[in-house]
Amino acid sequence: METIISTEARALCRVEEIADGGTVGFPPAPGGFSGLVAYRKGEDVKVFVNSCPHIGTPLDWMPDQFMSRDGKYIICATHGAAFAPLTGECLLGPCKGDYLDVVKFEIRDGVIHVPASAGL
């Protein structure tokens, strides 16, 4: 298996710590500005920078509260933009057609790892 992330990696959490169809937020790396949000649906995991492409505000309205009530979309707390959780595409709102910034990651022994600088 090819390593995507160097040894300078940041461990986020175990995959099973993210509820199926749910999200978990992570604070910025030391010295960073934006945190991260990880989404899991079954075996699919996605990691995004916790920043709306419209004006750069954090997406969550409370810690770990990123999803719409029906669980279909990641919602920006500032303007209500709705993002597809598997692609990060904005489907509704002021940044329609834009995408959340995707963060490369790899799963090692069930733990999600991102570059140490992710979310700066």
Contacts in CASP RR format, 6 or more apart in sequence:
PFRMAT RR
TARGET T0000
AUTHOR 0000-0000-0000
METHOD contacts of the structure
MODEL  1
METIISTEARALCRVEEIADGGTVGFPPAPGGFSGLVAYRKGEDVKVFVN
SCPHIGTPLDWMPDQFMSRDGKYIICATHGAAFAPLTGECLLGPCKGDYL
DVVKFEIRDGVIHVPASAGL
3 106 0 8 1.000
4 104 0 8 1.000
4 105 0 8 1.000
4 106 0 8 1.000
5 104 0 8 1.000
5 105 0 8 1.000
5 106 0 8 1.000
5 113 0 8 1.000
5 114 0 8 1.000
5 115 0 8 1.000
6 115 0 8 1.000
8 115 0 8 1.000
8 116 0 8 1.000
9 106 0 8 1.000
9 113 0 8 1.000
9 114 0 8 1.000
9 115 0 8 1.000
9 116 0 8 1.000
10 29 0 8 1.000
10 113 0 8 1.000
10 114 0 8 1.000
10 115 0 8 1.000
10 116 0 8 1.000
10 118 0 8 1.000
11 111 0 8 1.000
11 112 0 8 1.000
11 113 0 8 1.000
12 24 0 8 1.000
12 26 0 8 1.000
12 36 0 8 1.000
12 38 0 8 1.000
12 47 0 8 1.000
12 105 0 8 1.000
12 111 0 8 1.000
12 112 0 8 1.000
12 113 0 8 1.000
12 114 0 8 1.000
13 24 0 8 1.000
13 26 0 8 1.000
13 38 0 8 1.000
13 111 0 8 1.000
13 112 0 8 1.000
14 110 0 8 1.000
14 111 0 8 1.000
14 112 0 8 1.000
15 40 0 8 1.000
15 45 0 8 1.000
15 107 0 8 1.000
15 110 0 8 1.000
15 111 0 8 1.000
15 112 0 8 1.000
16 110 0 8 1.000
17 24 0 8 1.000
18 24 0 8 1.000
18 38 0 8 1.000
18 39 0 8 1.000
18 40 0 8 1.000
18 45 0 8 1.000
19 40 0 8 1.000
20 40 0 8 1.000
20 41 0 8 1.000
20 42 0 8 1.000
21 39 0 8 1.000
21 40 0 8 1.000
21 41 0 8 1.000
21 42 0 8 1.000
21 67 0 8 1.000
21 71 0 8 1.000
21 85 0 8 1.000
22 39 0 8 1.000
22 40 0 8 1.000
22 41 0 8 1.000
22 66 0 8 1.000
22 67 0 8 1.000
22 71 0 8 1.000
23 37 0 8 1.000
23 38 0 8 1.000
23 39 0 8 1.000
23 40 0 8 1.000
23 64 0 8 1.000
23 66 0 8 1.000
23 67 0 8 1.000
23 74 0 8 1.000
23 85 0 8 1.000
24 37 0 8 1.000
24 38 0 8 1.000
24 64 0 8 1.000
25 35 0 8 1.000
25 36 0 8 1.000
25 37 0 8 1.000
25 38 0 8 1.000
25 50 0 8 1.000
25 60 0 8 1.000
25 63 0 8 1.000
25 64 0 8 1.000
25 66 0 8 1.000
26 35 0 8 1.000
26 36 0 8 1.000
26 37 0 8 1.000
26 38 0 8 1.000
26 50 0 8 1.000
27 35 0 8 1.000
28 34 0 8 1.000
28 35 0 8 1.000
28 119 0 8 1.000
28 120 0 8 1.000
29 35 0 8 1.000
29 116 0 8 1.000
29 117 0 8 1.000
29 118 0 8 1.000
29 119 0 8 1.000
29 120 0 8 1.000
31 120 0 8 1.000
32 119 0 8 1.000
32 120 0 8 1.000
33 119 0 8 1.000
33 120 0 8 1.000
34 49 0 8 1.000
34 50 0 8 1.000
34 51 0 8 1.000
34 56 0 8 1.000
34 58 0 8 1.000
34 119 0 8 1.000
34 120 0 8 1.000
35 49 0 8 1.000
35 50 0 8 1.000
35 51 0 8 1.000
35 58 0 8 1.000
35 119 0 8 1.000
36 47 0 8 1.000
36 48 0 8 1.000
36 49 0 8 1.000
36 50 0 8 1.000
36 103 0 8 1.000
36 114 0 8 1.000
36 118 0 8 1.000
36 119 0 8 1.000
37 47 0 8 1.000
37 48 0 8 1.000
37 49 0 8 1.000
37 50 0 8 1.000
37 59 0 8 1.000
37 60 0 8 1.000
37 66 0 8 1.000
37 74 0 8 1.000
38 45 0 8 1.000
38 46 0 8 1.000
38 47 0 8 1.000
38 48 0 8 1.000
38 112 0 8 1.000
39 45 0 8 1.000
39 46 0 8 1.000
39 47 0 8 1.000
39 48 0 8 1.000
39 66 0 8 1.000
39 74 0 8 1.000
39 85 0 8 1.000
39 86 0 8 1.000
40 46 0 8 1.000
41 85 0 8 1.000
41 86 0 8 1.000
44 86 0 8 1.000
45 105 0 8 1.000
45 107 0 8 1.000
45 112 0 8 1.000
46 85 0 8 1.000
46 86 0 8 1.000
46 87 0 8 1.000
46 88 0 8 1.000
46 102 0 8 1.000
47 102 0 8 1.000
47 103 0 8 1.000
47 104 0 8 1.000
47 105 0 8 1.000
47 112 0 8 1.000
47 114 0 8 1.000
47 118 0 8 1.000
48 74 0 8 1.000
48 88 0 8 1.000
48 100 0 8 1.000
48 101 0 8 1.000
48 102 0 8 1.000
48 103 0 8 1.000
49 100 0 8 1.000
49 101 0 8 1.000
49 103 0 8 1.000
49 118 0 8 1.000
49 119 0 8 1.000
50 58 0 8 1.000
50 59 0 8 1.000
50 60 0 8 1.000
50 119 0 8 1.000
51 57 0 8 1.000
51 58 0 8 1.000
51 59 0 8 1.000
51 100 0 8 1.000
51 101 0 8 1.000
52 58 0 8 1.000
52 59 0 8 1.000
52 76 0 8 1.000
52 78 0 8 1.000
52 79 0 8 1.000
52 81 0 8 1.000
52 95 0 8 1.000
52 100 0 8 1.000
53 90 0 8 1.000
53 95 0 8 1.000
53 98 0 8 1.000
53 99 0 8 1.000
53 100 0 8 1.000
53 101 0 8 1.000
54 76 0 8 1.000
54 78 0 8 1.000
54 79 0 8 1.000
54 81 0 8 1.000
54 90 0 8 1.000
54 93 0 8 1.000
54 94 0 8 1.000
54 95 0 8 1.000
54 98 0 8 1.000
55 78 0 8 1.000
55 79 0 8 1.000
57 76 0 8 1.000
57 77 0 8 1.000
57 78 0 8 1.000
58 77 0 8 1.000
59 66 0 8 1.000
59 74 0 8 1.000
59 75 0 8 1.000
59 76 0 8 1.000
59 77 0 8 1.000
59 83 0 8 1.000
59 100 0 8 1.000
60 66 0 8 1.000
60 77 0 8 1.000
61 75 0 8 1.000
61 77 0 8 1.000
66 74 0 8 1.000
66 75 0 8 1.000
67 73 0 8 1.000
67 74 0 8 1.000
67 75 0 8 1.000
67 85 0 8 1.000
68 74 0 8 1.000
68 75 0 8 1.000
68 82 0 8 1.000
72 85 0 8 1.000
73 82 0 8 1.000
73 83 0 8 1.000
73 84 0 8 1.000
73 85 0 8 1.000
73 91 0 8 1.000
73 92 0 8 1.000
74 82 0 8 1.000
74 83 0 8 1.000
74 84 0 8 1.000
74 85 0 8 1.000
74 88 0 8 1.000
74 100 0 8 1.000
75 81 0 8 1.000
75 82 0 8 1.000
75 83 0 8 1.000
76 82 0 8 1.000
76 83 0 8 1.000
79 93 0 8 1.000
79 94 0 8 1.000
80 92 0 8 1.000
80 93 0 8 1.000
81 90 0 8 1.000
81 92 0 8 1.000
81 93 0 8 1.000
81 94 0 8 1.000
81 95 0 8 1.000
81 96 0 8 1.000
82 90 0 8 1.000
82 91 0 8 1.000
82 92 0 8 1.000
82 93 0 8 1.000
83 89 0 8 1.000
83 90 0 8 1.000
83 91 0 8 1.000
83 100 0 8 1.000
84 91 0 8 1.000
87 99 0 8 1.000
88 99 0 8 1.000
88 100 0 8 1.000
88 102 0 8 1.000
89 97 0 8 1.000
89 98 0 8 1.000
89 99 0 8 1.000
90 96 0 8 1.000
90 97 0 8 1.000
90 98 0 8 1.000
90 99 0 8 1.000
90 100 0 8 1.000
91 97 0 8 1.000
103 114 0 8 1.000
103 115 0 8 1.000
103 118 0 8 1.000
103 119 0 8 1.000
104 114 0 8 1.000
104 115 0 8 1.000
104 118 0 8 1.000
105 112 0 8 1.000
105 113 0 8 1.000
105 114 0 8 1.000
105 118 0 8 1.000
106 112 0 8 1.000
106 113 0 8 1.000
107 113 0 8 1.000
END
